[in-house]
């Protein structure tokens, strides 16, 4: 037991921080949500930014069209940050910001607001995710090439070490690695290799005195994923604790055990949430949460839970409240926090921990031998694609059971399902209002001060000076997110991460015979190999679905064209025209599916390719399926369509139905 008072009452450990990952529509609407959640007992903020903000664009950028406020809150300038955090004293709040490529900028806005409030920077606590390597591998909100990206991370770390010492400047994120299919050993190794790459860059810079470097190591936090494989997840977290302690001690010479602690927050696995029978997700969320709270040695410092219906779309405030109440029940109604680590001495857990540590050490040694995480981006991406392909195949075969999806699919109508009101939707008027407010902001500011701030920012970026001081000055002058992003794009350039789909991976040959024969037959009718262009329009970078479709189509014998994420509709149509595509597939997860599909179909018609069928996949509400078909989509696939060979058969059949026109077109 952790201890007793004189009256023999247990002394309870302090609970982890309760968070919900939230933000949508506008800064004002998000602020209202935050204040309601805090009033309900949430103890920290976790801000979700929309895709334009995450990729360094303003809300009125052509690339932002259809994406504003959809998967998070738009923050284009200091005024938006003021509104977002109105009435929330920053000196008393622990704020997590899921932001990566523009992390230096959003932190600059946050620090500028704290300065306005008269808050001592030394009192600010929170986290900027600021992990760019996993963006290249899994999440896709990268902007700049690896070297300048690491330089920006280094700048933030150096600045916070001096000015904002309680802030976690980098939150190494293995969460999205697991979402992209990482095995537990890969999740351990790839995340730890990323942390090493960041710390090595800071150490090599010489910008932090040697005596302060242990504080830099201590400020690195992690953000992990927890799934329902309970024993494995508990063991993984205990392995993380041991391995990080080893790395901090042996690689970086940190002597104080307190500074070697593995400090992490967790979002439980959203990949494992199902669209069919979504009420079952409540049990999945609870089991996943227990994996990161039961072991005191490896307990999360902050937990944010998805909502039961997140596989369907944005959760409503009531859905988020339900997830928050789950945390509070575990923390306050159970006796979990009254005892020491209940897994200490468990032979089963210790054996699994040692197995995972050994596998992770082997993988880390391989990455080190290849030059470290940055040099291994291609290798890691290909490994994730292969692992995810194996996971998908296990689900298709039924070797991995998903209740309600590939087993026990019989169901009663759910009283929780309230149709169009079952999820939160963002009206198109939000984008119009946000753009108008942004333009008014530009008209009201001192443009001379803005131009000087941008000039100073560009010079600092080009000369290698720390990016934070000129970014904070720019924030206070009224510079916008898009203007900050444009300046740094001019200096650093942009980057396209590897797709990883060319890697060798295991194929269940017996299951491919029938679909390969169908592809061969239709290709014969067409006069050449059936060509399938897979596109990711918009700013969404979650590419797992597109990658697995591209991999399976390639296995089936199609000629696949897939060039990665963040393509405009015009670029996708240009690819289709050049490749003489027989079918175009669009993967969209950000809620902007209607406008993007409409745009692609219109541009195909203008290019004389109206006979080319368009298929769409993503998190698409049922009520939008008919709308997409009215826009010109020939087929729509959602997460309930997990049998990839059936999707392949449907795609090839669509081509076969239009084979004469497509063959005539060449």
C-alpha positions in Angstrom: 0.0 0.0 0.0 1.2 3.5 -0.7 0.9 4.5 2.9 -1.6 5.0 5.8 -2.5 7.9 8.1 -2.8 7.5 11.9 -6.5 6.5 11.3 -5.4 3.7 9.0 -7.0 5.4 6.0 -5.1 4.7 2.7 -3.1 7.6 1.3 -4.1 7.8 -2.3 -1.7 8.6 -5.1 -2.5 11.8 -7.1 -4.4 10.8 -10.2 -3.2 11.4 -13.7 -4.3 14.5 -15.6 -7.7 14.1 -17.2 -7.9 15.4 -20.7 -10.1 15.2 -23.8 -8.7 16.0 -27.2 -10.9 18.8 -28.4 -11.3 21.7 -30.8 -13.5 22.4 -33.7 -15.3 25.0 -35.8 -14.0 28.3 -34.4 -11.9 29.5 -31.5 -15.0 30.8 -29.8 -16.9 27.5 -30.0 -13.8 25.6 -28.9 -13.4 27.9 -25.9 -16.9 27.3 -24.8 -16.3 23.5 -25.0 -13.0 23.8 -23.0 -14.7 25.8 -20.3 -17.6 23.3 -20.0 -15.1 20.3 -19.9 -13.0 22.0 -17.2 -16.2 22.7 -15.2 -17.0 19.0 -15.4 -13.6 18.0 -13.8 -11.2 17.9 -16.7 -7.8 19.0 -15.3 -5.8 19.8 -18.5 -6.4 21.0 -22.0 -5.5 19.1 -25.1 -6.0 21.3 -28.2 -6.8 19.8 -31.6 -5.9 22.2 -34.4 -7.5 22.0 -37.8 -5.4 20.8 -40.8 -4.6 24.2 -42.3 -3.2 25.3 -38.9 -1.3 22.1 -38.6 0.3 22.5 -42.0 1.1 26.2 -41.7 -1.7 27.7 -43.9 -4.2 30.5 -43.2 -7.9 29.7 -43.3 -8.3 31.6 -46.6 -5.5 29.7 -48.5 -6.9 27.9 -51.5 -5.3 24.7 -50.0 -7.5 25.2 -46.9 -10.8 25.1 -48.8 -13.1 22.6 -47.2 -10.8 21.9 -44.3 -11.3 24.9 -42.0 -12.5 23.8 -38.5 -13.2 20.3 -39.6 -10.9 18.2 -37.4 -9.8 20.9 -35.0 -9.8 24.6 -34.3 -8.3 27.1 -36.8 -5.8 29.4 -35.2 -4.5 32.0 -37.7 -3.1 34.7 -35.4 -2.8 36.0 -31.8 -6.4 37.1 -31.8 -7.6 33.6 -32.4 -5.4 32.4 -29.6 -6.9 35.0 -27.3 -10.4 33.9 -28.1 -9.5 30.2 -27.8 -8.2 30.6 -24.3 -10.4 33.4 -23.1 -11.0 33.1 -19.3 -8.4 30.4 -18.9 -5.5 31.6 -16.8 -2.4 30.2 -18.5 -0.3 30.2 -15.4 -2.7 27.7 -13.8 -3.4 25.5 -16.8 -1.5 22.6 -18.3 -2.0 22.8 -22.0 -1.1 20.1 -24.6 -1.0 21.3 -28.2 -1.0 18.6 -30.9 1.1 20.6 -33.3 4.3 19.6 -35.1 5.7 21.4 -38.2 4.5 24.8 -36.9 5.1 24.0 -33.2 7.5 26.9 -32.8 4.8 29.3 -34.1 1.9 28.0 -32.0 4.1 28.1 -28.9 5.0 31.7 -29.8 1.4 32.6 -29.9 0.8 30.9 -26.6 3.8 32.7 -25.0 2.7 36.0 -26.5 -0.7 35.5 -24.9 0.9 34.7 -21.6 2.9 37.9 -21.8 -0.3 39.8 -22.4 -1.9 38.2 -19.4 1.1 39.2 -17.3 1.9 35.5 -16.6 5.5 34.7 -15.7 6.9 32.4 -18.5 8.5 30.3 -15.8 5.0 29.3 -14.6 3.8 28.0 -18.0 3.3 24.2 -18.1 2.2 22.1 -21.0 3.4 20.3 -24.1 4.0 20.9 -27.8 4.0 17.6 -29.6 6.7 18.8 -32.0 7.7 15.3 -33.3 8.3 15.6 -37.0 9.7 12.1 -37.7 6.5 10.3 -36.9 4.7 12.8 -39.2 6.9 11.5 -42.1 6.1 8.0 -41.1 2.4 8.0 -40.2 0.4 11.2 -39.6 1.4 13.4 -42.5 1.3 17.0 -41.2 4.9 17.7 -42.0 6.0 20.7 -44.0 9.8 21.1 -44.1 12.6 18.6 -44.9 14.2 16.6 -42.0 17.2 18.8 -41.4 15.5 22.2 -41.0 12.6 20.4 -39.1 15.1 19.1 -36.5 16.7 22.6 -36.4 13.2 24.0 -35.5 12.7 21.4 -32.8 16.2 22.2 -31.4 15.4 25.9 -31.3 12.2 25.2 -29.3 14.1 23.0 -26.8 16.9 25.6 -26.4 14.4 28.4 -25.9 12.2 26.6 -23.4 15.2 25.3 -21.4 16.1 29.0 -20.9 12.7 30.8 -20.8 9.9 28.3 -20.1 11.6 25.6 -18.0 8.4 23.7 -17.0 7.3 23.2 -20.6 7.7 19.9 -22.5 9.1 21.2 -25.8 8.9 17.8 -27.6 6.4 15.1 -27.1 7.8 12.1 -28.9 4.7 10.4 -30.3 4.5 6.6 -30.7 0.7 6.9 -30.8 0.5 7.3 -34.5 3.1 4.6 -35.1 0.8 2.0 -33.6 -2.1 3.5 -35.6 0.0 3.0 -38.8 0.5 -0.7 -37.9 3.6 -0.7 -35.7 4.3 -3.8 -33.7 5.0 -3.2 -30.0 8.7 -3.6 -30.6 8.6 -1.2 -33.5 6.6 1.3 -31.4 9.3 1.1 -28.7 12.3 1.3 -31.1 11.1 3.9 -33.5 9.9 6.3 -30.8 13.1 5.9 -28.8 15.2 6.4 -31.9 13.3 9.7 -32.6 14.0 10.9 -29.1 17.7 10.1 -29.6 17.8 12.0 -32.9 16.3 15.1 -31.2 18.6 15.0 -28.2 21.7 14.3 -30.3 20.8 17.4 -32.4 20.5 19.6 -29.3 23.8 18.2 -27.8 25.7 18.7 -31.1 24.5 22.3 -31.3 26.4 23.2 -28.1 23.6 25.7 -27.4 22.8 24.2 -24.0 25.5 24.2 -21.3 26.6 20.7 -20.3 25.3 21.1 -16.8 21.8 21.9 -18.0 21.6 19.1 -20.5 20.1 16.6 -18.0 17.2 19.1 -17.7 16.8 18.9 -21.5 16.6 15.1 -21.3 14.0 15.4 -18.4 11.9 17.7 -20.5 11.4 15.2 -23.3 8.0 13.6 -22.8 6.2 10.9 -24.8 2.8 10.3 -26.1 1.8 6.7 -26.6 -0.9 4.4 -27.7 -2.7 1.8 -25.7 -4.8 -1.0 -27.2 -6.9 -3.8 -25.9 -4.2 -6.5 -25.8 -3.9 -5.8 -22.1 -0.9 -7.9 -21.1 1.2 -6.8 -24.0 0.3 -3.1 -23.5 1.2 -3.2 -19.8 4.5 -4.9 -20.6 5.2 -2.4 -23.4 4.8 0.5 -21.0 7.1 -1.1 -18.4 9.6 -1.7 -21.2 9.4 1.9 -22.2 10.3 2.9 -18.6 13.3 0.6 -18.4 14.7 1.4 -21.9 14.4 5.2 -21.4 16.2 5.0 -18.1 19.0 3.1 -19.8 19.2 5.6 -22.7 19.2 8.6 -20.4 21.9 7.1 -18.1 24.2 5.4 -20.7 23.8 7.6 -23.8 23.4 11.0 -22.2 25.1 10.5 -18.8 22.1 11.6 -16.7 22.9 10.6 -13.1 19.7 11.7 -11.2 17.1 9.0 -11.5 14.3 11.6 -11.3 15.6 13.2 -14.5 15.5 9.8 -16.2 11.8 9.1 -15.6 9.8 8.1 -18.6 7.0 10.7 -18.5 4.2 10.1 -20.9 0.6 10.9 -21.8 -1.7 8.5 -23.6 -4.5 8.5 -26.1 -6.0 5.1 -26.2 -6.2 3.3 -29.5 -8.6 5.0 -32.0 -7.6 2.5 -34.7 -9.3 -0.3 -32.7 -12.6 1.6 -32.5 -15.3 0.1 -34.8 -18.0 1.7 -36.9 -20.3 -1.4 -36.6 -21.8 -1.8 -33.1 -19.9 1.3 -31.9 -21.3 0.9 -28.4 -18.8 -1.9 -27.9 -16.0 0.8 -28.1 -16.8 1.7 -24.5 -15.3 -1.6 -23.3 -12.3 -1.2 -25.6 -11.6 2.2 -24.3 -11.8 1.1 -20.7 -9.5 -1.9 -21.2 -7.0 0.2 -23.1 -7.0 2.8 -20.4 -6.4 0.2 -17.6 -3.3 -0.9 -19.5 -1.7 2.5 -18.8 -3.0 3.2 -15.3 -2.9 -0.1 -13.4 0.9 -0.4 -13.3 2.2 2.3 -10.9 5.7 2.0 -12.2 4.5 2.8 -15.7 1.4 4.9 -15.1 0.6 7.7 -17.5 0.9 11.3 -16.3 -2.0 12.3 -18.5 -4.8 10.4 -20.2 -7.2 11.4 -23.0 -9.8 9.0 -24.2 -11.6 9.0 -27.5 -15.4 8.9 -27.5 -17.4 5.7 -28.2 -18.6 7.0 -31.5 -15.3 8.5 -32.8 -15.2 6.0 -35.6 -18.3 7.7 -37.0 -17.3 11.3 -36.8 -16.7 14.2 -34.4 -18.1 13.4 -30.9 -20.7 15.6 -29.2 -20.0 17.2 -25.8 -22.1 14.5 -24.1 -19.9 11.8 -25.8 -16.8 13.5 -24.5 -18.3 13.8 -21.0 -18.9 10.1 -21.0 -15.2 9.5 -21.7 -14.2 11.9 -19.0 -16.5 10.2 -16.5 -14.9 6.9 -17.2 -11.5 8.4 -16.1 -13.0 9.9 -13.0 -14.7 6.6 -12.0 -11.5 4.6 -12.3 -9.5 7.3 -10.4 -12.0 8.1 -7.6 -14.3 5.2 -7.1 -11.9 2.3 -7.4 -9.0 1.6 -5.0 -6.4 1.7 -7.8 -4.5 4.7 -6.4 -4.2 3.2 -2.9 -1.6 0.5 -3.7 1.8 0.1 -5.1 2.5 -1.6 -8.4 0.4 -4.7 -8.6 2.5 -6.2 -11.4 5.8 -6.2 -9.5 6.9 -9.8 -9.2 4.7 -11.1 -11.9 6.6 -13.7 -13.9 4.3 -13.4 -16.9 4.7 -9.6 -17.1 8.5 -9.7 -16.5 8.9 -12.3 -19.2 7.0 -10.2 -21.7 8.8 -7.0 -20.7 12.2 -8.6 -21.2 11.1 -10.0 -24.6 9.9 -6.6 -25.8 13.1 -4.9 -24.5 15.3 -7.4 -26.3 13.4 -6.9 -29.6 13.5 -3.1 -29.2 17.2 -3.1 -28.5 17.9 -5.1 -31.6 15.8 -2.7 -33.7 17.5 0.3 -32.1 20.9 -1.2 -32.8 19.9 -1.7 -36.5 18.6 1.9 -36.7 21.9 3.2 -35.1 24.0 1.2 -37.6 22.0 2.7 -40.5 22.7 6.3 -39.3 19.8 6.9 -36.8 16.1 7.8 -37.2 16.4 10.5 -39.8 18.5 8.3 -42.1 16.0 5.5 -41.6 12.8 7.2 -42.6 12.4 5.1 -45.7 13.2 1.9 -43.9 10.8 2.7 -41.0 8.0 3.7 -43.4 8.3 0.5 -45.3 8.3 -1.6 -42.1 5.1 0.1 -40.9 3.4 -0.6 -44.2 4.4 -4.2 -44.0 3.2 -4.6 -40.4 -0.1 -2.9 -41.1 -0.6 -5.1 -44.2 -0.1 -8.2 -42.0 -2.6 -6.8 -39.4 -5.2 -6.1 -42.1 -4.8 -9.6 -43.5 -5.2 -11.1 -40.0 -8.5 -9.3 -39.6 -9.7 -10.4 -43.1 -8.9 -14.0 -42.3 -10.5 -13.8 -38.9 -7.2 -14.6 -37.1 -7.6 -11.3 -35.3 -11.2 -11.0 -34.0 -13.0 -7.7 -34.0 -16.3 -8.2 -32.3 -19.2 -6.8 -34.4 -16.9 -6.6 -37.5 -15.6 -10.0 -38.5 -17.3 -12.0 -35.7 -20.6 -11.7 -33.7 -22.0 -9.3 -36.3 -25.7 -10.0 -35.3 -27.0 -6.9 -33.6 -30.0 -5.1 -32.2 -30.8 -1.5 -33.2 -28.9 0.8 -30.9 -30.9 3.4 -28.9 -27.6 5.4 -28.9 -27.8 5.9 -32.6 -29.7 9.1 -33.3 -28.9 9.4 -37.0 -27.7 12.7 -38.3 -27.6 14.1 -34.7 -25.4 11.2 -33.6 -22.2 13.1 -34.3 -21.1 16.7 -34.4 -20.9 18.3 -37.8 -19.2 21.5 -38.8 -21.4 23.7 -41.1 -19.9 25.2 -44.2 -20.7 28.7 -42.8 -17.9 28.3 -40.3 -15.3 28.6 -43.0 -16.9 31.7 -44.4 -17.0 33.3 -41.0 -13.5 32.4 -40.2 -12.1 33.7 -43.5 -14.0 37.0 -43.0 -12.6 37.4 -39.5 -9.1 36.7 -40.8 -9.4 39.3 -43.5 -10.6 41.8 -40.9 -7.6 41.0 -38.7 -5.2 41.8 -41.6 -7.0 45.1 -42.2 -6.8 46.2 -38.6 -3.1 45.6 -37.9 0.0 47.7 -38.4 1.4 46.4 -41.7 4.7 48.2 -41.3 5.3 46.3 -38.1 4.1 43.0 -39.7 6.5 43.5 -42.7 9.5 44.2 -40.4 8.6 41.2 -38.2 8.5 38.9 -41.3 11.8 40.3 -42.5 13.4 39.6 -39.1 11.9 36.1 -39.1 13.3 35.3 -42.5 16.8 36.6 -41.6 16.8 34.5 -38.4 15.7 31.4 -40.3 18.4 31.9 -43.1 21.2 32.8 -40.6 20.5 29.9 -38.3 19.5 32.0 -35.3 17.0 30.6 -32.8 13.5 30.9 -34.4 11.6 31.6 -31.2 12.4 35.2 -30.4 11.5 36.5 -33.9 8.4 34.3 -34.0 7.2 35.7 -30.7 7.8 39.2 -32.0 5.9 38.3 -35.2 3.0 36.9 -33.2 2.8 40.2 -31.2 2.9 42.2 -34.4 -0.1 40.4 -35.8 1.6 38.0 -38.3 -0.6 35.0 -39.4 0.0 31.3 -39.4 0.1 31.3 -43.2 2.6 34.2 -43.3 4.9 32.5 -40.8 4.6 29.2 -42.8 5.3 31.0 -46.2 8.5 32.6 -44.9 9.9 29.3 -43.6 8.9 27.5 -46.8 10.9 30.1 -48.8 13.9 29.5 -46.6 13.7 25.7 -46.0 11.7 24.4 -48.9 9.0 21.7 -48.6 9.2 17.9 -48.3 7.4 14.9 -49.7 7.8 11.9 -47.4 8.2 8.3 -48.9 5.0 6.4 -49.5 6.6 3.0 -48.5 4.3 1.0 -50.7 7.1 -0.5 -52.8 8.3 -2.6 -49.9 8.1 -6.4 -50.0 5.4 -7.7 -47.7 3.7 -11.0 -47.0 0.9 -11.9 -49.4 -1.7 -14.6 -48.8 -1.4 -16.1 -52.3 -4.3 -18.4 -51.9 -6.7 -15.5 -51.3 -5.3 -13.5 -54.3 -6.0 -16.1 -57.1 -9.5 -15.1 -57.9 -9.0 -11.3 -57.8 -5.8 -11.6 -59.9 -7.7 -13.6 -62.5 -10.4 -10.9 -62.6 -7.9 -8.2 -63.1 -6.2 -10.2 -65.8 -9.5 -10.6 -67.7 -10.5 -7.0 -67.5 -7.0 -5.8 -68.4 -7.3 -8.0 -71.5 -10.5 -6.2 -72.5 -8.9 -2.9 -71.9 -5.9 -3.7 -74.1 -3.4 -2.9 -71.2 -3.0 -3.4 -67.5 -5.9 -1.9 -65.5 -4.5 1.4 -64.1 -5.7 2.6 -60.7 -4.8 6.1 -59.4 -5.0 6.4 -55.6 -5.2 10.0 -54.4 -5.2 11.8 -51.0 -6.8 15.1 -51.7 -6.8 17.9 -49.2 -4.6 18.4 -46.2 -5.4 15.2 -44.3 -2.2 13.1 -43.8 -3.6 9.9 -42.3 -2.6 7.7 -45.2 -3.0 4.2 -43.7 -6.2 3.4 -45.7 -4.8 4.7 -49.0 -1.6 2.8 -48.5 -3.3 -0.5 -47.8 -5.6 -0.1 -50.8 -2.6 0.7 -53.0 -0.6 -2.3 -51.7 -3.5 -4.7 -52.2 -4.3 -3.3 -55.7 -0.6 -3.8 -56.6 -0.8 -7.4 -55.2 -3.9 -8.0 -57.3 -1.9 -7.1 -60.5 -3.2 -3.6 -61.2 -0.9 -0.8 -62.3 -1.0 1.5 -59.2 -0.2 5.2 -59.2 0.1 6.6 -55.6 2.2 9.6 -54.9 1.4 10.1 -51.2 -0.6 12.8 -49.3 -1.8 16.3 -49.7 -2.5 16.5 -53.4 -4.9 19.0 -54.9 -7.8 17.8 -57.0 -6.1 19.3 -60.0 -2.9 17.3 -59.3 -4.8 14.1 -58.9 -6.7 14.6 -62.2 -3.4 15.5 -63.9 -1.9 12.2 -62.6 -5.0 10.3 -63.9 -4.7 11.9 -67.3 -1.0 11.2 -67.6 -1.4 7.6 -66.5 -4.5 7.1 -68.6 -6.3 5.8 -65.5 -9.2 3.4 -65.7 -10.3 4.2 -62.1 -9.6 6.9 -59.5 -9.7 6.2 -55.8 -9.9 9.0 -53.2 -9.1 8.6 -49.5 -10.5 11.3 -47.3 -10.7 11.3 -43.5 -11.0 14.9 -42.5 -14.8 15.5 -43.2 -14.1 17.5 -46.3 -15.2 14.6 -48.6 -18.2 16.3 -50.3 -16.4 19.4 -51.5 -13.2 17.4 -52.5 -15.1 14.7 -54.4 -17.2 17.2 -56.2 -14.1 19.1 -57.3 -12.3 16.0 -58.5 -15.3 14.7 -60.5 -15.8 18.1 -62.1 -12.1 18.4 -63.1 -12.2 14.8 -64.6 -15.2 15.9 -66.7 -13.3 19.0 -67.8 -10.3 16.8 -68.8 -12.6 14.6 -70.9 -12.4 11.7 -68.5 -16.0 11.5 -67.4 -16.1 7.7 -68.1 -13.4 7.1 -65.4 -15.2 5.9 -62.3 -14.4 7.5 -59.0 -14.4 5.5 -55.7 -14.2 7.1 -52.3 -13.1 5.7 -48.9 -12.9 7.3 -45.5 -14.9 8.1 -42.3 -18.0 9.1 -44.1 -21.4 9.4 -42.4 -24.1 7.2 -43.9 -26.2 10.3 -44.8 -23.4 11.6 -46.9 -23.0 8.4 -49.1 -25.9 9.4 -51.4 -24.7 13.0 -51.6 -21.3 11.7 -52.8 -23.0 9.5 -55.4 -25.0 12.4 -56.6 -21.6 14.3 -56.9 -20.4 11.5 -59.2 -18.8 8.9 -56.9 -19.4 5.4 -58.3 -18.8 3.6 -54.9 -18.2 4.7 -51.3 -16.3 2.5 -48.7 -16.2 3.2 -45.0 -14.4 1.4 -42.1 -17.1 -1.3 -42.0 -15.8 -2.5 -45.4 -12.7 -4.3 -44.0 -12.4 -7.0 -46.7 -9.9 -5.5 -49.1 -10.4 -8.2 -51.7 -14.1 -7.4 -51.8 -13.2 -3.8 -52.3 -10.8 -4.8 -55.1 -13.5 -6.9 -56.8 -15.9 -4.0 -56.6 -13.4 -1.6 -58.2 -12.5 -4.0 -61.0 -16.2 -4.7 -61.6 -16.8 -0.9 -62.0 -14.1 -0.7 -64.6 -15.6 -3.8 -66.4 -19.0 -2.2 -66.5 -17.5 0.7 -68.4 -14.8 -1.2 -70.3 -15.8 -0.3 -73.8 -15.6 3.5 -73.2 -12.4 3.2 -71.2 -10.7 1.0 -73.9 -11.7 3.5 -76.6 -10.1 6.3 -74.5 -6.9 4.4 -74.5 
